[in-house]
């Protein structure tokens, strides 16, 4: 899913925060579309090239969730 489509959909729900996971280019364009919502971006890993079998470091995602939920690490 394109992050811009995701961002447009999530703004209808009025989220309190967004954790975005994508490649750098898509993160930047998606973040520029969002106003008045805190965003933490996690860059995905692309061992087989862009948009093909991407991976994410779950430690970074967990850290972002803890940041927004005020949990201690």
Secondary structure, DSSP 8 states (H G I E B T S, - for coil): --HHHHHHHHHHHT-SEEEEEE-HHHHHHHHHH--SSEEEEEE-B-TTSTTSS-B--HHHHHHHHHHHHT---
